[in-house]
């Protein structure tokens, strides 16, 4: 006769599946550093120059130097 304690097998399998799914999805994503909008525009222009079929996008303006903010010291 059973003592009334429910089996832990369904709970354990759900937790293991959730853990496996989390680990599998955590490996997805971009490994390289992110491009700035300026760098992306330069890359798009370079690609359009190589693929003569596409019209050339306008030359991007270089980014303006960032001004310091009072809270920047917290992340530097």
CHARMM internal coordinates of N, CA and C (Angstrom, degrees):
IC EDIT
DIST 1 N 1 CA 1.4343
DIST 1 CA 1 C 1.5160
ANGL 1 N 1 CA 1 C 110.14
DIST 1 C 2 N 1.3205
ANGL 1 CA 1 C 2 N 115.81
DIHE 1 N 1 CA 1 C 2 N 145.89
DIST 2 N 2 CA 1.4572
ANGL 1 C 2 N 2 CA 120.55
DIHE 1 CA 1 C 2 N 2 CA 179.96
DIST 2 CA 2 C 1.5176
ANGL 2 N 2 CA 2 C 109.55
DIHE 1 C 2 N 2 CA 2 C -83.79
DIST 2 C 3 N 1.3131
ANGL 2 CA 2 C 3 N 115.68
DIHE 2 N 2 CA 2 C 3 N 152.02
DIST 3 N 3 CA 1.4582
ANGL 2 C 3 N 3 CA 120.20
DIHE 2 CA 2 C 3 N 3 CA -176.08
DIST 3 CA 3 C 1.5231
ANGL 3 N 3 CA 3 C 113.11
DIHE 2 C 3 N 3 CA 3 C -88.74
DIST 3 C 4 N 1.3126
ANGL 3 CA 3 C 4 N 119.38
DIHE 3 N 3 CA 3 C 4 N -6.12
DIST 4 N 4 CA 1.4540
ANGL 3 C 4 N 4 CA 120.99
DIHE 3 CA 3 C 4 N 4 CA 179.49
DIST 4 CA 4 C 1.5181
ANGL 4 N 4 CA 4 C 113.44
DIHE 3 C 4 N 4 CA 4 C 101.60
DIST 4 C 5 N 1.3364
ANGL 4 CA 4 C 5 N 117.95
DIHE 4 N 4 CA 4 C 5 N -3.68
DIST 5 N 5 CA 1.4615
ANGL 4 C 5 N 5 CA 120.44
DIHE 4 CA 4 C 5 N 5 CA 176.57
DIST 5 CA 5 C 1.5256
ANGL 5 N 5 CA 5 C 107.11
DIHE 4 C 5 N 5 CA 5 C -84.95
DIST 5 C 6 N 1.3384
ANGL 5 CA 5 C 6 N 117.13
DIHE 5 N 5 CA 5 C 6 N 121.79
DIST 6 N 6 CA 1.4663
ANGL 5 C 6 N 6 CA 118.89
DIHE 5 CA 5 C 6 N 6 CA -178.03
DIST 6 CA 6 C 1.5300
ANGL 6 N 6 CA 6 C 111.06
DIHE 5 C 6 N 6 CA 6 C -67.05
DIST 6 C 7 N 1.2878
ANGL 6 CA 6 C 7 N 114.63
DIHE 6 N 6 CA 6 C 7 N 152.33
DIST 7 N 7 CA 1.4620
ANGL 6 C 7 N 7 CA 120.38
DIHE 6 CA 6 C 7 N 7 CA 179.88
DIST 7 CA 7 C 1.5273
ANGL 7 N 7 CA 7 C 110.06
DIHE 6 C 7 N 7 CA 7 C -67.05
DIST 7 C 8 N 1.3052
ANGL 7 CA 7 C 8 N 116.39
DIHE 7 N 7 CA 7 C 8 N 138.28
DIST 8 N 8 CA 1.4645
ANGL 7 C 8 N 8 CA 121.37
DIHE 7 CA 7 C 8 N 8 CA -179.87
DIST 8 CA 8 C 1.5236
ANGL 8 N 8 CA 8 C 111.61
DIHE 7 C 8 N 8 CA 8 C -87.99
DIST 8 C 9 N 1.3353
ANGL 8 CA 8 C 9 N 117.75
DIHE 8 N 8 CA 8 C 9 N -1.48
DIST 9 N 9 CA 1.4552
ANGL 8 C 9 N 9 CA 120.70
DIHE 8 CA 8 C 9 N 9 CA -176.16
DIST 9 CA 9 C 1.5274
ANGL 9 N 9 CA 9 C 112.73
DIHE 8 C 9 N 9 CA 9 C -61.31
DIST 9 C 10 N 1.3354
ANGL 9 CA 9 C 10 N 122.06
DIHE 9 N 9 CA 9 C 10 N -47.18
DIST 10 N 10 CA 1.4674
ANGL 9 C 10 N 10 CA 119.84
DIHE 9 CA 9 C 10 N 10 CA 179.71
DIST 10 CA 10 C 1.5274
ANGL 10 N 10 CA 10 C 112.29
DIHE 9 C 10 N 10 CA 10 C -63.97
DIST 10 C 11 N 1.3107
ANGL 10 CA 10 C 11 N 117.63
DIHE 10 N 10 CA 10 C 11 N -39.25
DIST 11 N 11 CA 1.4586
ANGL 10 C 11 N 11 CA 120.58
DIHE 10 CA 10 C 11 N 11 CA 179.96
DIST 11 CA 11 C 1.5235
ANGL 11 N 11 CA 11 C 109.76
DIHE 10 C 11 N 11 CA 11 C -66.45
DIST 11 C 12 N 1.3018
ANGL 11 CA 11 C 12 N 116.50
DIHE 11 N 11 CA 11 C 12 N -43.08
DIST 12 N 12 CA 1.4562
ANGL 11 C 12 N 12 CA 121.26
DIHE 11 CA 11 C 12 N 12 CA -179.81
DIST 12 CA 12 C 1.5263
ANGL 12 N 12 CA 12 C 111.01
DIHE 11 C 12 N 12 CA 12 C -63.75
DIST 12 C 13 N 1.3356
ANGL 12 CA 12 C 13 N 117.38
DIHE 12 N 12 CA 12 C 13 N -42.51
DIST 13 N 13 CA 1.4680
ANGL 12 C 13 N 13 CA 118.69
DIHE 12 CA 12 C 13 N 13 CA 179.85
DIST 13 CA 13 C 1.5180
ANGL 13 N 13 CA 13 C 111.89
DIHE 12 C 13 N 13 CA 13 C -67.35
DIST 13 C 14 N 1.3150
ANGL 13 CA 13 C 14 N 118.56
DIHE 13 N 13 CA 13 C 14 N -35.91
DIST 14 N 14 CA 1.4615
ANGL 13 C 14 N 14 CA 120.92
DIHE 13 CA 13 C 14 N 14 CA 177.57
DIST 14 CA 14 C 1.5248
ANGL 14 N 14 CA 14 C 110.00
DIHE 13 C 14 N 14 CA 14 C -66.21
DIST 14 C 15 N 1.3232
ANGL 14 CA 14 C 15 N 117.13
DIHE 14 N 14 CA 14 C 15 N -42.47
DIST 15 N 15 CA 1.4559
ANGL 14 C 15 N 15 CA 119.93
DIHE 14 CA 14 C 15 N 15 CA 178.48
DIST 15 CA 15 C 1.5281
ANGL 15 N 15 CA 15 C 111.92
DIHE 14 C 15 N 15 CA 15 C -64.65
DIST 15 C 16 N 1.3332
ANGL 15 CA 15 C 16 N 116.72
DIHE 15 N 15 CA 15 C 16 N -40.55
DIST 16 N 16 CA 1.4606
ANGL 15 C 16 N 16 CA 119.77
DIHE 15 CA 15 C 16 N 16 CA 178.25
DIST 16 CA 16 C 1.5223
ANGL 16 N 16 CA 16 C 111.33
DIHE 15 C 16 N 16 CA 16 C -65.73
DIST 16 C 17 N 1.3213
ANGL 16 CA 16 C 17 N 117.66
DIHE 16 N 16 CA 16 C 17 N -40.25
DIST 17 N 17 CA 1.4614
ANGL 16 C 17 N 17 CA 120.62
DIHE 16 CA 16 C 17 N 17 CA 177.03
DIST 17 CA 17 C 1.5243
ANGL 17 N 17 CA 17 C 111.40
DIHE 16 C 17 N 17 CA 17 C -64.78
DIST 17 C 18 N 1.3224
ANGL 17 CA 17 C 18 N 116.91
DIHE 17 N 17 CA 17 C 18 N -40.99
DIST 18 N 18 CA 1.4622
ANGL 17 C 18 N 18 CA 120.23
DIHE 17 CA 17 C 18 N 18 CA 178.17
DIST 18 CA 18 C 1.5292
ANGL 18 N 18 CA 18 C 110.54
DIHE 17 C 18 N 18 CA 18 C -64.35
DIST 18 C 19 N 1.3110
ANGL 18 CA 18 C 19 N 117.51
DIHE 18 N 18 CA 18 C 19 N -41.36
DIST 19 N 19 CA 1.4539
ANGL 18 C 19 N 19 CA 121.64
DIHE 18 CA 18 C 19 N 19 CA 178.13
DIST 19 CA 19 C 1.5258
ANGL 19 N 19 CA 19 C 110.92
DIHE 18 C 19 N 19 CA 19 C -64.94
DIST 19 C 20 N 1.3166
ANGL 19 CA 19 C 20 N 117.37
DIHE 19 N 19 CA 19 C 20 N -43.76
DIST 20 N 20 CA 1.4647
ANGL 19 C 20 N 20 CA 120.67
DIHE 19 CA 19 C 20 N 20 CA 179.16
DIST 20 CA 20 C 1.5276
ANGL 20 N 20 CA 20 C 110.64
DIHE 19 C 20 N 20 CA 20 C -64.27
DIST 20 C 21 N 1.3164
ANGL 20 CA 20 C 21 N 117.58
DIHE 20 N 20 CA 20 C 21 N -40.69
DIST 21 N 21 CA 1.4650
ANGL 20 C 21 N 21 CA 120.65
DIHE 20 CA 20 C 21 N 21 CA 177.79
DIST 21 CA 21 C 1.5102
ANGL 21 N 21 CA 21 C 112.20
DIHE 20 C 21 N 21 CA 21 C -64.64
DIST 21 C 22 N 1.3176
ANGL 21 CA 21 C 22 N 116.45
DIHE 21 N 21 CA 21 C 22 N -40.93
DIST 22 N 22 CA 1.4624
ANGL 21 C 22 N 22 CA 120.67
DIHE 21 CA 21 C 22 N 22 CA 178.51
DIST 22 CA 22 C 1.5185
ANGL 22 N 22 CA 22 C 110.86
DIHE 21 C 22 N 22 CA 22 C -63.71
DIST 22 C 23 N 1.3097
ANGL 22 CA 22 C 23 N 117.30
DIHE 22 N 22 CA 22 C 23 N -44.42
DIST 23 N 23 CA 1.4668
ANGL 22 C 23 N 23 CA 120.54
DIHE 22 CA 22 C 23 N 23 CA 179.87
DIST 23 CA 23 C 1.5230
ANGL 23 N 23 CA 23 C 111.26
DIHE 22 C 23 N 23 CA 23 C -66.63
DIST 23 C 24 N 1.3265
ANGL 23 CA 23 C 24 N 117.24
DIHE 23 N 23 CA 23 C 24 N -37.53
DIST 24 N 24 CA 1.4585
ANGL 23 C 24 N 24 CA 120.25
DIHE 23 CA 23 C 24 N 24 CA 179.72
DIST 24 CA 24 C 1.5229
ANGL 24 N 24 CA 24 C 111.18
DIHE 23 C 24 N 24 CA 24 C -67.11
DIST 24 C 25 N 1.3157
ANGL 24 CA 24 C 25 N 117.38
DIHE 24 N 24 CA 24 C 25 N -41.20
DIST 25 N 25 CA 1.4622
ANGL 24 C 25 N 25 CA 120.44
DIHE 24 CA 24 C 25 N 25 CA -178.25
DIST 25 CA 25 C 1.5164
ANGL 25 N 25 CA 25 C 113.13
DIHE 24 C 25 N 25 CA 25 C -78.36
DIST 25 C 26 N 1.3106
ANGL 25 CA 25 C 26 N 117.55
DIHE 25 N 25 CA 25 C 26 N -21.65
DIST 26 N 26 CA 1.4641
ANGL 25 C 26 N 26 CA 119.21
DIHE 25 CA 25 C 26 N 26 CA -179.65
DIST 26 CA 26 C 1.5183
ANGL 26 N 26 CA 26 C 111.58
DIHE 25 C 26 N 26 CA 26 C -71.14
DIST 26 C 27 N 1.3157
ANGL 26 CA 26 C 27 N 118.00
DIHE 26 N 26 CA 26 C 27 N -19.00
DIST 27 N 27 CA 1.4579
ANGL 26 C 27 N 27 CA 121.13
DIHE 26 CA 26 C 27 N 27 CA 178.51
DIST 27 CA 27 C 1.5189
ANGL 27 N 27 CA 27 C 111.74
DIHE 26 C 27 N 27 CA 27 C -82.40
DIST 27 C 28 N 1.3180
ANGL 27 CA 27 C 28 N 118.45
DIHE 27 N 27 CA 27 C 28 N -10.84
DIST 28 N 28 CA 1.4594
ANGL 27 C 28 N 28 CA 121.29
DIHE 27 CA 27 C 28 N 28 CA 179.41
DIST 28 CA 28 C 1.5214
ANGL 28 N 28 CA 28 C 109.30
DIHE 27 C 28 N 28 CA 28 C -78.26
DIST 28 C 29 N 1.2944
ANGL 28 CA 28 C 29 N 116.02
DIHE 28 N 28 CA 28 C 29 N 152.50
DIST 29 N 29 CA 1.4574
ANGL 28 C 29 N 29 CA 119.60
DIHE 28 CA 28 C 29 N 29 CA 174.79
DIST 29 CA 29 C 1.5000
ANGL 29 N 29 CA 29 C 112.26
DIHE 28 C 29 N 29 CA 29 C 131.38
DIST 29 C 30 N 1.2870
ANGL 29 CA 29 C 30 N 114.54
DIHE 29 N 29 CA 29 C 30 N 176.51
DIST 30 N 30 CA 1.4536
ANGL 29 C 30 N 30 CA 122.01
DIHE 29 CA 29 C 30 N 30 CA -176.61
DIST 30 CA 30 C 1.5239
ANGL 30 N 30 CA 30 C 109.19
DIHE 29 C 30 N 30 CA 30 C -85.83
DIST 30 C 31 N 1.3089
ANGL 30 CA 30 C 31 N 116.42
DIHE 30 N 30 CA 30 C 31 N 130.42
DIST 31 N 31 CA 1.4629
ANGL 30 C 31 N 31 CA 121.08
DIHE 30 CA 30 C 31 N 31 CA -177.73
DIST 31 CA 31 C 1.5222
ANGL 31 N 31 CA 31 C 112.03
DIHE 30 C 31 N 31 CA 31 C -91.46
DIST 31 C 32 N 1.3168
ANGL 31 CA 31 C 32 N 118.42
DIHE 31 N 31 CA 31 C 32 N -21.87
DIST 32 N 32 CA 1.4606
ANGL 31 C 32 N 32 CA 121.65
DIHE 31 CA 31 C 32 N 32 CA -176.83
DIST 32 CA 32 C 1.5247
ANGL 32 N 32 CA 32 C 110.37
DIHE 31 C 32 N 32 CA 32 C -86.89
DIST 32 C 33 N 1.3140
ANGL 32 CA 32 C 33 N 117.93
DIHE 32 N 32 CA 32 C 33 N 163.08
DIST 33 N 33 CA 1.4669
ANGL 32 C 33 N 33 CA 119.89
DIHE 32 CA 32 C 33 N 33 CA 175.64
DIST 33 CA 33 C 1.5276
ANGL 33 N 33 CA 33 C 110.25
DIHE 32 C 33 N 33 CA 33 C -66.39
DIST 33 C 34 N 1.3084
ANGL 33 CA 33 C 34 N 116.33
DIHE 33 N 33 CA 33 C 34 N 155.35
DIST 34 N 34 CA 1.4570
ANGL 33 C 34 N 34 CA 120.74
DIHE 33 CA 33 C 34 N 34 CA -179.04
DIST 34 CA 34 C 1.5241
ANGL 34 N 34 CA 34 C 110.57
DIHE 33 C 34 N 34 CA 34 C -73.21
DIST 34 C 35 N 1.3298
ANGL 34 CA 34 C 35 N 115.76
DIHE 34 N 34 CA 34 C 35 N 146.97
DIST 35 N 35 CA 1.4561
ANGL 34 C 35 N 35 CA 121.16
DIHE 34 CA 34 C 35 N 35 CA 177.34
DIST 35 CA 35 C 1.5173
ANGL 35 N 35 CA 35 C 109.46
DIHE 34 C 35 N 35 CA 35 C -87.90
DIST 35 C 36 N 1.3131
ANGL 35 CA 35 C 36 N 116.23
DIHE 35 N 35 CA 35 C 36 N 144.39
DIST 36 N 36 CA 1.4575
ANGL 35 C 36 N 36 CA 120.33
DIHE 35 CA 35 C 36 N 36 CA 172.97
DIST 36 CA 36 C 1.5285
ANGL 36 N 36 CA 36 C 107.82
DIHE 35 C 36 N 36 CA 36 C -77.38
DIST 36 C 37 N 1.3248
ANGL 36 CA 36 C 37 N 118.41
DIHE 36 N 36 CA 36 C 37 N 159.64
DIST 37 N 37 CA 1.4657
ANGL 36 C 37 N 37 CA 119.52
DIHE 36 CA 36 C 37 N 37 CA 176.92
DIST 37 CA 37 C 1.5292
ANGL 37 N 37 CA 37 C 112.19
DIHE 36 C 37 N 37 CA 37 C -57.34
DIST 37 C 38 N 1.3281
ANGL 37 CA 37 C 38 N 116.98
DIHE 37 N 37 CA 37 C 38 N -36.27
DIST 38 N 38 CA 1.4656
ANGL 37 C 38 N 38 CA 120.71
DIHE 37 CA 37 C 38 N 38 CA 178.35
DIST 38 CA 38 C 1.5237
ANGL 38 N 38 CA 38 C 110.52
DIHE 37 C 38 N 38 CA 38 C -63.82
DIST 38 C 39 N 1.3212
ANGL 38 CA 38 C 39 N 116.70
DIHE 38 N 38 CA 38 C 39 N -45.77
DIST 39 N 39 CA 1.4632
ANGL 38 C 39 N 39 CA 120.65
DIHE 38 CA 38 C 39 N 39 CA 179.57
DIST 39 CA 39 C 1.5283
ANGL 39 N 39 CA 39 C 110.99
DIHE 38 C 39 N 39 CA 39 C -64.88
DIST 39 C 40 N 1.3229
ANGL 39 CA 39 C 40 N 116.96
DIHE 39 N 39 CA 39 C 40 N -38.12
DIST 40 N 40 CA 1.4548
ANGL 39 C 40 N 40 CA 120.53
DIHE 39 CA 39 C 40 N 40 CA 177.14
DIST 40 CA 40 C 1.5144
ANGL 40 N 40 CA 40 C 112.10
DIHE 39 C 40 N 40 CA 40 C -64.17
DIST 40 C 41 N 1.3370
ANGL 40 CA 40 C 41 N 117.01
DIHE 40 N 40 CA 40 C 41 N -39.12
DIST 41 N 41 CA 1.4633
ANGL 40 C 41 N 41 CA 120.62
DIHE 40 CA 40 C 41 N 41 CA 178.19
DIST 41 CA 41 C 1.5267
ANGL 41 N 41 CA 41 C 110.80
DIHE 40 C 41 N 41 CA 41 C -67.93
DIST 41 C 42 N 1.3293
ANGL 41 CA 41 C 42 N 117.04
DIHE 41 N 41 CA 41 C 42 N -38.40
DIST 42 N 42 CA 1.4682
ANGL 41 C 42 N 42 CA 119.60
DIHE 41 CA 41 C 42 N 42 CA 176.53
DIST 42 CA 42 C 1.5250
ANGL 42 N 42 CA 42 C 111.18
DIHE 41 C 42 N 42 CA 42 C -64.03
DIST 42 C 43 N 1.3310
ANGL 42 CA 42 C 43 N 116.46
DIHE 42 N 42 CA 42 C 43 N -42.33
DIST 43 N 43 CA 1.4620
ANGL 42 C 43 N 43 CA 120.51
DIHE 42 CA 42 C 43 N 43 CA 178.73
DIST 43 CA 43 C 1.5252
ANGL 43 N 43 CA 43 C 111.26
DIHE 42 C 43 N 43 CA 43 C -63.81
DIST 43 C 44 N 1.3443
ANGL 43 CA 43 C 44 N 116.78
DIHE 43 N 43 CA 43 C 44 N -40.64
DIST 44 N 44 CA 1.4633
ANGL 43 C 44 N 44 CA 120.28
DIHE 43 CA 43 C 44 N 44 CA 179.34
DIST 44 CA 44 C 1.5220
ANGL 44 N 44 CA 44 C 110.57
DIHE 43 C 44 N 44 CA 44 C -64.58
DIST 44 C 45 N 1.3194
ANGL 44 CA 44 C 45 N 116.82
DIHE 44 N 44 CA 44 C 45 N -39.89
DIST 45 N 45 CA 1.4676
ANGL 44 C 45 N 45 CA 120.85
DIHE 44 CA 44 C 45 N 45 CA 178.78
DIST 45 CA 45 C 1.5301
ANGL 45 N 45 CA 45 C 110.27
DIHE 44 C 45 N 45 CA 45 C -66.49
DIST 45 C 46 N 1.3235
ANGL 45 CA 45 C 46 N 117.23
DIHE 45 N 45 CA 45 C 46 N -42.23
DIST 46 N 46 CA 1.4603
ANGL 45 C 46 N 46 CA 121.10
DIHE 45 CA 45 C 46 N 46 CA 178.60
DIST 46 CA 46 C 1.5294
ANGL 46 N 46 CA 46 C 110.96
DIHE 45 C 46 N 46 CA 46 C -62.08
DIST 46 C 47 N 1.3348
ANGL 46 CA 46 C 47 N 116.57
DIHE 46 N 46 CA 46 C 47 N -41.96
DIST 47 N 47 CA 1.4763
ANGL 46 C 47 N 47 CA 120.87
DIHE 46 CA 46 C 47 N 47 CA 178.31
DIST 47 CA 47 C 1.5221
ANGL 47 N 47 CA 47 C 110.94
DIHE 46 C 47 N 47 CA 47 C -63.97
DIST 47 C 48 N 1.3470
ANGL 47 CA 47 C 48 N 116.69
DIHE 47 N 47 CA 47 C 48 N -40.24
DIST 48 N 48 CA 1.4632
ANGL 47 C 48 N 48 CA 120.31
DIHE 47 CA 47 C 48 N 48 CA -179.76
DIST 48 CA 48 C 1.5274
ANGL 48 N 48 CA 48 C 111.04
DIHE 47 C 48 N 48 CA 48 C -67.52
DIST 48 C 49 N 1.3329
ANGL 48 CA 48 C 49 N 117.38
DIHE 48 N 48 CA 48 C 49 N -32.75
DIST 49 N 49 CA 1.4605
ANGL 48 C 49 N 49 CA 120.19
DIHE 48 CA 48 C 49 N 49 CA 176.53
DIST 49 CA 49 C 1.5231
ANGL 49 N 49 CA 49 C 111.13
DIHE 48 C 49 N 49 CA 49 C -67.39
DIST 49 C 50 N 1.3303
ANGL 49 CA 49 C 50 N 116.14
DIHE 49 N 49 CA 49 C 50 N -36.00
DIST 50 N 50 CA 1.4694
ANGL 49 C 50 N 50 CA 120.32
DIHE 49 CA 49 C 50 N 50 CA 179.13
DIST 50 CA 50 C 1.5263
ANGL 50 N 50 CA 50 C 110.01
DIHE 49 C 50 N 50 CA 50 C -71.80
DIST 50 C 51 N 1.3293
ANGL 50 CA 50 C 51 N 117.68
DIHE 50 N 50 CA 50 C 51 N -45.26
DIST 51 N 51 CA 1.4682
ANGL 50 C 51 N 51 CA 123.44
DIHE 50 CA 50 C 51 N 51 CA -179.68
DIST 51 CA 51 C 1.5203
ANGL 51 N 51 CA 51 C 108.80
DIHE 50 C 51 N 51 CA 51 C -90.45
DIST 51 C 52 N 1.2619
ANGL 51 CA 51 C 52 N 119.15
DIHE 51 N 51 CA 51 C 52 N 80.64
DIST 52 N 52 CA 1.4617
ANGL 51 C 52 N 52 CA 123.90
DIHE 51 CA 51 C 52 N 52 CA -172.17
DIST 52 CA 52 C 1.5326
ANGL 52 N 52 CA 52 C 113.63
DIHE 51 C 52 N 52 CA 52 C -52.61
DIST 52 C 53 N 1.3277
ANGL 52 CA 52 C 53 N 118.43
DIHE 52 N 52 CA 52 C 53 N -8.79
DIST 53 N 53 CA 1.4651
ANGL 52 C 53 N 53 CA 121.84
DIHE 52 CA 52 C 53 N 53 CA -178.13
DIST 53 CA 53 C 1.5315
ANGL 53 N 53 CA 53 C 112.26
DIHE 52 C 53 N 53 CA 53 C -75.25
DIST 53 C 54 N 1.3227
ANGL 53 CA 53 C 54 N 117.52
DIHE 53 N 53 CA 53 C 54 N -27.74
DIST 54 N 54 CA 1.4657
ANGL 53 C 54 N 54 CA 121.50
DIHE 53 CA 53 C 54 N 54 CA -175.77
DIST 54 CA 54 C 1.5239
ANGL 54 N 54 CA 54 C 110.67
DIHE 53 C 54 N 54 CA 54 C -89.23
DIST 54 C 55 N 1.3454
ANGL 54 CA 54 C 55 N 117.83
DIHE 54 N 54 CA 54 C 55 N 146.70
DIST 55 N 55 CA 1.4705
ANGL 54 C 55 N 55 CA 118.36
DIHE 54 CA 54 C 55 N 55 CA 174.03
DIST 55 CA 55 C 1.5322
ANGL 55 N 55 CA 55 C 109.90
DIHE 54 C 55 N 55 CA 55 C -71.06
DIST 55 C 56 N 1.3147
ANGL 55 CA 55 C 56 N 116.12
DIHE 55 N 55 CA 55 C 56 N 146.98
DIST 56 N 56 CA 1.4629
ANGL 55 C 56 N 56 CA 120.50
DIHE 55 CA 55 C 56 N 56 CA -178.96
DIST 56 CA 56 C 1.5217
ANGL 56 N 56 CA 56 C 110.48
DIHE 55 C 56 N 56 CA 56 C -73.66
DIST 56 C 57 N 1.3269
ANGL 56 CA 56 C 57 N 118.20
DIHE 56 N 56 CA 56 C 57 N 128.65
DIST 57 N 57 CA 1.4594
ANGL 56 C 57 N 57 CA 119.72
DIHE 56 CA 56 C 57 N 57 CA 173.44
DIST 57 CA 57 C 1.5269
ANGL 57 N 57 CA 57 C 109.85
DIHE 56 C 57 N 57 CA 57 C -71.18
DIST 57 C 58 N 1.3163
ANGL 57 CA 57 C 58 N 118.22
DIHE 57 N 57 CA 57 C 58 N 159.76
DIST 58 N 58 CA 1.4667
ANGL 57 C 58 N 58 CA 119.37
DIHE 57 CA 57 C 58 N 58 CA -179.86
DIST 58 CA 58 C 1.5265
ANGL 58 N 58 CA 58 C 111.63
DIHE 57 C 58 N 58 CA 58 C -63.90
DIST 58 C 59 N 1.3146
ANGL 58 CA 58 C 59 N 114.55
DIHE 58 N 58 CA 58 C 59 N 155.08
DIST 59 N 59 CA 1.4662
ANGL 58 C 59 N 59 CA 120.10
DIHE 58 CA 58 C 59 N 59 CA 178.03
DIST 59 CA 59 C 1.5241
ANGL 59 N 59 CA 59 C 108.12
DIHE 58 C 59 N 59 CA 59 C -68.43
DIST 59 C 60 N 1.3383
ANGL 59 CA 59 C 60 N 117.84
DIHE 59 N 59 CA 59 C 60 N 125.40
DIST 60 N 60 CA 1.4715
ANGL 59 C 60 N 60 CA 119.25
DIHE 59 CA 59 C 60 N 60 CA -178.78
DIST 60 CA 60 C 1.5201
ANGL 60 N 60 CA 60 C 111.57
DIHE 59 C 60 N 60 CA 60 C -72.70
DIST 60 C 61 N 1.3006
ANGL 60 CA 60 C 61 N 115.02
DIHE 60 N 60 CA 60 C 61 N 147.17
DIST 61 N 61 CA 1.4674
ANGL 60 C 61 N 61 CA 120.19
DIHE 60 CA 60 C 61 N 61 CA 175.53
DIST 61 CA 61 C 1.5236
ANGL 61 N 61 CA 61 C 108.55
DIHE 60 C 61 N 61 CA 61 C -77.80
DIST 61 C 62 N 1.3235
ANGL 61 CA 61 C 62 N 117.58
DIHE 61 N 61 CA 61 C 62 N 138.08
DIST 62 N 62 CA 1.4680
ANGL 61 C 62 N 62 CA 118.94
DIHE 61 CA 61 C 62 N 62 CA 179.10
DIST 62 CA 62 C 1.5262
ANGL 62 N 62 CA 62 C 110.75
DIHE 61 C 62 N 62 CA 62 C -63.46
DIST 62 C 63 N 1.3196
ANGL 62 CA 62 C 63 N 116.92
DIHE 62 N 62 CA 62 C 63 N 148.19
DIST 63 N 63 CA 1.4659
ANGL 62 C 63 N 63 CA 119.43
DIHE 62 CA 62 C 63 N 63 CA -178.06
DIST 63 CA 63 C 1.5260
ANGL 63 N 63 CA 63 C 112.09
DIHE 62 C 63 N 63 CA 63 C -66.03
DIST 63 C 64 N 1.3093
ANGL 63 CA 63 C 64 N 114.72
DIHE 63 N 63 CA 63 C 64 N 149.91
DIST 64 N 64 CA 1.4606
ANGL 63 C 64 N 64 CA 121.75
DIHE 63 CA 63 C 64 N 64 CA 177.96
DIST 64 CA 64 C 1.5279
ANGL 64 N 64 CA 64 C 108.00
DIHE 63 C 64 N 64 CA 64 C -80.77
DIST 64 C 65 N 1.3116
ANGL 64 CA 64 C 65 N 116.59
DIHE 64 N 64 CA 64 C 65 N 143.69
DIST 65 N 65 CA 1.4682
ANGL 64 C 65 N 65 CA 120.73
DIHE 64 CA 64 C 65 N 65 CA 178.37
DIST 65 CA 65 C 1.5340
ANGL 65 N 65 CA 65 C 109.40
DIHE 64 C 65 N 65 CA 65 C -61.28
DIST 65 C 66 N 1.3143
ANGL 65 CA 65 C 66 N 116.21
DIHE 65 N 65 CA 65 C 66 N 131.28
DIST 66 N 66 CA 1.4677
ANGL 65 C 66 N 66 CA 120.77
DIHE 65 CA 65 C 66 N 66 CA 179.56
DIST 66 CA 66 C 1.5154
ANGL 66 N 66 CA 66 C 110.83
DIHE 65 C 66 N 66 CA 66 C -66.57
DIST 66 C 67 N 1.3233
ANGL 66 CA 66 C 67 N 115.06
DIHE 66 N 66 CA 66 C 67 N 141.00
DIST 67 N 67 CA 1.4632
ANGL 66 C 67 N 67 CA 120.13
DIHE 66 CA 66 C 67 N 67 CA 173.05
DIST 67 CA 67 C 1.5179
ANGL 67 N 67 CA 67 C 108.51
DIHE 66 C 67 N 67 CA 67 C -89.98
DIST 67 C 68 N 1.2887
ANGL 67 CA 67 C 68 N 116.54
DIHE 67 N 67 CA 67 C 68 N 147.88
DIST 68 N 68 CA 1.4613
ANGL 67 C 68 N 68 CA 121.26
DIHE 67 CA 67 C 68 N 68 CA 178.24
DIST 68 CA 68 C 1.5196
ANGL 68 N 68 CA 68 C 110.39
DIHE 67 C 68 N 68 CA 68 C -70.63
DIST 68 C 69 N 1.3136
ANGL 68 CA 68 C 69 N 115.51
DIHE 68 N 68 CA 68 C 69 N 145.77
DIST 69 N 69 CA 1.4517
ANGL 68 C 69 N 69 CA 122.90
DIHE 68 CA 68 C 69 N 69 CA 177.06
DIST 69 CA 69 C 1.5155
ANGL 69 N 69 CA 69 C 107.17
DIHE 68 C 69 N 69 CA 69 C -118.58
DIST 69 C 70 N 1.3101
ANGL 69 CA 69 C 70 N 116.96
DIHE 69 N 69 CA 69 C 70 N 153.91
DIST 70 N 70 CA 1.4587
ANGL 69 C 70 N 70 CA 121.21
DIHE 69 CA 69 C 70 N 70 CA -173.66
DIST 70 CA 70 C 1.5315
ANGL 70 N 70 CA 70 C 112.88
DIHE 69 C 70 N 70 CA 70 C -60.54
DIST 70 C 71 N 1.3304
ANGL 70 CA 70 C 71 N 117.77
DIHE 70 N 70 CA 70 C 71 N -29.08
DIST 71 N 71 CA 1.4601
ANGL 70 C 71 N 71 CA 120.28
DIHE 70 CA 70 C 71 N 71 CA -178.52
DIST 71 CA 71 C 1.5335
ANGL 71 N 71 CA 71 C 113.12
DIHE 70 C 71 N 71 CA 71 C -92.77
DIST 71 C 72 N 1.3228
ANGL 71 CA 71 C 72 N 118.87
DIHE 71 N 71 CA 71 C 72 N 0.91
DIST 72 N 72 CA 1.4635
ANGL 71 C 72 N 72 CA 120.99
DIHE 71 CA 71 C 72 N 72 CA 179.83
DIST 72 CA 72 C 1.5224
ANGL 72 N 72 CA 72 C 112.59
DIHE 71 C 72 N 72 CA 72 C -59.96
DIST 72 C 73 N 1.3057
ANGL 72 CA 72 C 73 N 118.00
DIHE 72 N 72 CA 72 C 73 N -28.85
DIST 73 N 73 CA 1.4586
ANGL 72 C 73 N 73 CA 120.73
DIHE 72 CA 72 C 73 N 73 CA 179.09
DIST 73 CA 73 C 1.5126
ANGL 73 N 73 CA 73 C 113.08
DIHE 72 C 73 N 73 CA 73 C -62.68
DIST 73 C 74 N 1.3243
ANGL 73 CA 73 C 74 N 118.07
DIHE 73 N 73 CA 73 C 74 N -22.27
DIST 74 N 74 CA 1.4659
ANGL 73 C 74 N 74 CA 120.91
DIHE 73 CA 73 C 74 N 74 CA 179.86
DIST 74 CA 74 C 1.5235
ANGL 74 N 74 CA 74 C 112.21
DIHE 73 C 74 N 74 CA 74 C -72.49
DIST 74 C 75 N 1.3351
ANGL 74 CA 74 C 75 N 117.50
DIHE 74 N 74 CA 74 C 75 N -28.64
DIST 75 N 75 CA 1.4683
ANGL 74 C 75 N 75 CA 120.22
DIHE 74 CA 74 C 75 N 75 CA -177.06
DIST 75 CA 75 C 1.5157
ANGL 75 N 75 CA 75 C 112.70
DIHE 74 C 75 N 75 CA 75 C -107.19
DIST 75 C 76 N 1.2950
ANGL 75 CA 75 C 76 N 118.51
DIHE 75 N 75 CA 75 C 76 N -3.25
DIST 76 N 76 CA 1.4696
ANGL 75 C 76 N 76 CA 120.33
DIHE 75 CA 75 C 76 N 76 CA 178.25
DIST 76 CA 76 C 1.4923
ANGL 76 N 76 CA 76 C 112.21
DIHE 75 C 76 N 76 CA 76 C -81.85
END
COOR INIT
IC SEED 1 N 1 CA 1 C
IC BUILD
